[in-house]
């Protein structure tokens, strides 16, 4: 029984007192499943007519957790054991059948139960009421937020929270399914959760007394740092990142990208950690909507803040300046993405104006996939009008080009860039760029240069994550950002001025 165990179970009791849940991110090898199975077994054993829920993202995880719980219950003192009324792969219910004085069979005993299910369907716990609900290895859930919100009725009655949800697991590579896990941890108040981080230095084997549970956390930390340094000396950056992620000492390290990537993953991870480690940095980007103001000679656009809006803005327009902001759009021509998870994305980039104003950084982003493609194109046009910015697109995405033309908005389209012009090409497009191999290579070089010189000016987490995953999955924001950089070098003769 380690010091860490004592702190963990105290936090569960605190959740009961305050009507909250907890969200736990941990290093590997902490016995987390055993701690949770102990909490589940306690609720099952000592409270009659009580149900407990265990939700997992994968069947193998559900089976492993249920097996640990069953073994724990089989090992307790006989005086505490319940008779088993039902014991299948997905449910364990205590109780027994007995005849009453009228000779009829009835159910006796505690009649408590443990319900274990995978959440491919977020509604699988619908109708259940549980005193404790464990979301085991939350990083494995494909749609953790959806699963959690769909299960709230299981531990709430109106505004009263009577049960304790525990959302927990190992951090994991954010290119996988754990992005919701990370978002929920940093927005714990919105989900009525208490955040708990268990670093690798806690309960690290070899650095705690097995008899007393007392830990030498400082000694463990020194050993872990020494191990990191040895791996780093080998020059294997992927192995180093993987070790740091599995044995993190800070919460930011638990969500590193660890795979090989086109762009420098260490730079991206460092900026990502910098943003996540500061609440001020995380909250500086506003979300909202852009609305048309019609009825005037020239339609204008106004900003409407909203936490669920598709527009993300770091800096609003500087209306006194011309040629200050430029844009890039990664568009699409089909209403449905099919099996792909591709979105459309538009980004606004602020150019250099003078030494008194910040420059060369992304100030706004619009990424979405509305039901109708025309709605996305309209959203891009609103962004262009709001910032009075020309937008560079791929000229093969003819839908958005035609839409801007129909809306008499060609002045918001960037002409074919000279910097990306291939003398051998036969294309005669006036607007947009032909994304051939040469142009794509130029774009990637521009992104690479930007990250090496100006990574500290990149504040959009989703864009950072897409740059880390570039070439491995859909990276719509990264493409829009790259188009901005092509746009920017093509405008070197055009000065931004008031």
N, C-alpha and C positions, 0 to 999 in steps of 0.2 A: 504494500500500500504506500505509494509514493506521494511526495508533497504535491506533485502535479495532480494526482487523483483527488486529493483532498480539496484543492482549489477548484477543480472541475465540478465536483458534486456540490460544493458550496454555491457555485454559480447557478446550478440547476435549482437549488432551494431559493436563491435570490429571484430567479425568474418566476417561480411560483408565487412569491410574496408580491412582486411588482406587476404580475399579469403580463409577462413578456416571454419571448423566446430567446434563443441564442444562435449565433452564427459563428462557427469555429473553423479556422484555417490552421493547419498543423504541418509540421515536418513529418517525414516518414518514420515508421517504427516507434510510434508512441502508444500503441495498444489502444487506439481510439475506439475501434470496434468493440473491444472488451469492456471499455468504460461505458459505452452506450448500451451494450447488451446487459451489463450489470444494472444500469438505470431502468431498462425495460423490465428485467426480471424482478426488480424491487417493486415496481408499480403493479406488476402481475401478481406477485406473491402476497403483498400486504394490504391490498385494497380490494374488497369484494365488489363484484358487479362492475369491474373496471376494464375498459378496453385500451390497448396500447397499439399504436401504428408504427410500422417500419416501411419506408418507401425507398426504393432503389432505382437507379437509372438502368442497371444491367441485371439480368437474371442471375448471373454468376455471383454478383455482389449480394443480391438478396439471399441466395442459397447459403453463402458463406456466413452471413450475419445470423441467419436463422439457426444454422448449425452451432455457432458459438453460444447462442442463447440457450439452445436445448441442452448442450453439454454443461453449461453453467448451472442450469436448473436441476439436472441429474446429479450434480455434485454437491448440492446443499444438504444440510442436516435433515434427516428423515422427518423431524418434527415440523419442518417448514414446508415439506413437499405437499403439493396438491394432487388429488386424484385427477386423472386426465380423462376428460369427456371426449375430446377430439384432438388429434395430432396428425395433421397432413403437411404437405409441403408449404402451404400458404397460411395456415392458421393453427393456433394452439389454444384450446379452451379447457379451463379447469372445471371440475364438478363431477358428479356421479348420479346415477339413476337409483331411485329407491321407491318402494311402495309406501303409500300413505295408509292411514287407518282404514280407508275405504277400499284398499287393495289396488288402487290405481298407481301407475308409475308417475313419478315426478322427479324433477331435477333438483339436486341438493348441492351443497358446497359453495365455494366462492364465486364460481361462474365468471371468472375473469378471463380475458383472452388477449393474445398477441396476434395481430394481423400483419402479414408481410406481403407486399405486392410490388411489382415493377410498374413504373409510370410511363409506359409508352403512350397510354391514354391518361391524361391528367385528371380524368374524372373517376378513376378506379376506387377512390376512397369516398365517393359521394354517398351520403347517408350515414356514415360512421361518426361516432363521437369518441374522442380519445383524450386521455389525460396527458399523454406524452406521444409525440410523433417525431421519429428520427428520420431525417433525410440523409441516408447513408451514402458516403462518397459523392457529395453534391456535384463535384466537378465532372462526373460522368453523365449527368442529366443533359439531354439534348435541349430541353426547354425548362430550365429550373424555375425561372420566375413564374411561368405558366403553371407548373406543377404546384408550386407553393401557394399561389393565389387561389387556385382551384380547390385547394385543400383547407383553406382557412376556416370554412364552416365546420370542419371536423373538431376544431379546438376553440371555437368561438360561439357565443350565443348573443347575437346582436353586437353591441359594443363591448361586451364582457368577454375577456379571454380567460377561459377556465383551464385550458391545457397548455402544455409547453412544447412548442416546436423546436427541434434541434437540427439546424442545417449545418452540416459539417463534412470535412474531408481534407485531403491533401490538395494544395493549391493547383499545381499542374500548369502545363503549357497553355497559354490563352488562345493559341491557334486551334485548340480542340474545343471541347464542350464547356469549358469552365468560365467563359466570359460572364455569363449570368451570375455565377458564383462570386466573381470578383465585384461585379456591379452591386450585388446585394450587400456584400461586406462593407463597401464604402458608403452605401446608402442605408445603413442598418436602421436608422431612425424611421425611415419611410415604411419599413417592414416590422416595426416594433420588436427589434432584436437587440440583444446585447452582444457586442463583438468580442471574440476571444481569439487570441493568436498564441499558438504553442510553438515556440522556436525549437530548432534542433538541439539547442543547448540545454533544454529542460528534459529531465529523465533520460539523459543520454547514457547508454549502457557503458559501464566502466567508470562512470562519474556520479553514481549514487549508491548509497548503502542499501543492499538488498534487505537487510534485517530491519533498519529503521526508516527507510524511505527518504532520508535526508540527501539532498542533491548538492553537488559541487558544480553549479551552473557556470561560474567563471572559468573553471578548469576545462569544462567541456567546450566552452566557446573558444578558448585558446587552441585546443586540439583541432577543432573544426577549421579554424582560420589557417592553421599550419597545413592541414590536409589540402585546403584550397590552393595555397601557395605552391605546394608540390605539383598539383595538377596543372596549374597555370604555367609553371616552368617547362612543362612538356610541350607547350605550344598548341595543345588541342583545345581550342576555344569552345567547341560544342560539348566536350566532356566536362569542361570547367562549368559552363552554364548549367548543364544537367545536374552536376553535383550541388551547385548553389541552390537550384530550384528544389531539389529533393531534401536538402538539409538547410533551409533558409534560417537566417538570423534576424531578418526583418520581414515585415509583411509584404513589402514590395518585391523581395526576392522570390517569394512563393509563386509569383505570376510572371516569371521571365519567359521570353521566347528562347527555345533551346536548339532549334533546328538550324541547319545550314541555310543561308539565304543569299539572295542576289546583292543586297545592301548590308552594310556593316551592322550586324546584330548587336554588338556591344554598345555602339552609339545609340541605337534605338532603345535598347533596354535601359541605358543610363538615363535618357531623357524621360522615358516612361516612368521609371522609379522616382525621378525628381518631381514629376507632376503628382503622382499618387501619394507621395509622402507629405504633401502639403494641402490642407483643406482649402486654403486661399487659391492655390493653383487649380485645384479640381473644380472650384466653383466660379472661375472667372468667365467661362463660356456660358452665354445665355441661350436658352431655347425658346422658340416661338414660331409665329406665322408671319407671312408677308401678305398684305391685303391690297387689292387694287383700289385706288381712289378715282372713280370715273366721273364723268360729267364735266371735265375740264378739257381745254383744247388739247393738252398733252397729258395723258394718264400718268398718275404718280403712284407710288407704293409707300405704304406705312407699315411700321413694325408693331406687332402685337405679341407681348411675352406670353408664353404658355409652356409648362413643364413637359408637355408631350408633343410640342411642335417639331416639325421636321427640319427647321432651319436652326443652325448653330452659329452664333456670332460672337467673335472675340472683340472686334472693334467695328463700330458702326461707320457709315460713310462720312467723309470730310467734304461737304458740299461746296466749299469754297475752292477746292482743287479740281483741276482737270487732268486727265490721263494718269491719275494716281492709282486707281484700282483696275485690274484686268482679271479675266476669268478663263477657266477651262471647263469643258463639259464632256463627260463620258456618257453618251446617250444610248438609246435603244429604239428600235422601230416596231417591236412586237409588244402587244398588251401583256402576254403571258411569257414568263421566263422559262417555262417547261420544267425540266428536272433541275435546272440551274438555280442557284440562289442569287443570281446577278441582280444588281440594283442599277439605278441611274445616279450619277453624282455630278454636282457642279461646285466648283471651288472659286473663291475670290482671293486674289493675291495682291498685296499692297507693295507698290514699287517705291523706289527711292525718290524723295522730293527735296528734302534738305536735312541738315544735321540735327535739327531740333525735333524731328519726327521719326518715330520708329519706322523701319522699312524692311522690305524683302522678307515678308512672312505671310502666312495664310491668316486671313481675317474672318472668313465666313465659309460655311459649307451647307449644301442642301443635298441630301442623299435620301432617295425614296423610290418606291415602285408602286404608284397608284394603280387603281384598276384600269384606268384609261391612260394610254401613252400621252395623249394630248394634255392631260393634267400635269404630267411631269414636265413636258415642254413649257407649259404655262408657268410652272413653278420656277424653271430656269430663267424665263424671261422676266419674271418679277424680281429675281435676284439681280439680273443685269440692270434693270431700270433703277432699282434701289441704290445700287452702287455706281450707276452711270458708267458701266464697264462693258467693253467689248468682250465677247466670249469666243474662244477658239474651240472648234469641234472637229471631229473627223468628217471629212467631206462625204464619206460613204454612208454616214448616218443621215440619209436624205430627209427623213421625217421631220427632224427638228429644224433643218434648213428651210424646208417648205413652210413650216409653221411660223417661223420668224418672218418669212416673206409675206404670208397671208395677213399677219398682224402689223404689217408696215413697220417692222422693227429690224430691218437689215442693218441699220446703223449700230446695232448691238452685236453684230457678228464680226469676228476678226477675219480680215482678208488672208489669203494664202501667204504663209510666212516665207520670206526669202531665205531665212536661216535653215529651213527644212526643205528647201527646193532641190530636187535632184535634176540636174541638167538633162539626164536621159529620159525623164518621165514624159509621157504624152498627155497627162491629165491637164484639163483646161478649166478646172474649177476656180471660181473667183474667191470663194470663201472656204475656210476649213483647211485641213492638212491631210495628206495621204499618209496613213500610218504603215509605211512599208518597213522593211528590215532596217534600212539606213536611218530612217526617222526614229524608229523605236530604239535603236542603239544610241542615237543622239539624246533622246529623252532619258534613257537610263543613265547615261553619263552625267547629264545635268542634275538628276536626282542624287546621284552618288556624290557629286561635287557639293551640292547644297547640304547634304547631311554631314559631310566632313567639315564644312565651314560654318554652318548656321543651324545645327540641330537644336541648339538651345532656344531657337525662336519658333519651334514647332510645338504647338500646344493642343492639338487635336488628337486625342488618344486613339480614336478609331482609324485615323489616317496613319498614325505611327504603327499600329498593329497590322494594317494592310501592307505597309512598306516592308514590315518584317516577314510577311507571308507572300510577298510578291513572287509570282511564278508558281506558287503552290496551290492557290485558290483564287476565287474571284476578287479582284482588287480594283474596284471601280473608283474609289477615292484616290488611290495611287495614280491611276491613269489620268484623272482630272487634274491632279497636282502636277503631273509631268507635262500636260498640255499648257498649264500656267507657266511653267519654266521655259518652254519653247516660245510661248507668247512673249515672255519677258525679254529674252535675248533679241527677239525680232524688233522690239520697241526701243532699242538702245539710242536711236536718234531722236526719239520723242521724249521731251522733258515733262515731268509732272510739275505743275506750277499752279499757283493761285491766280 
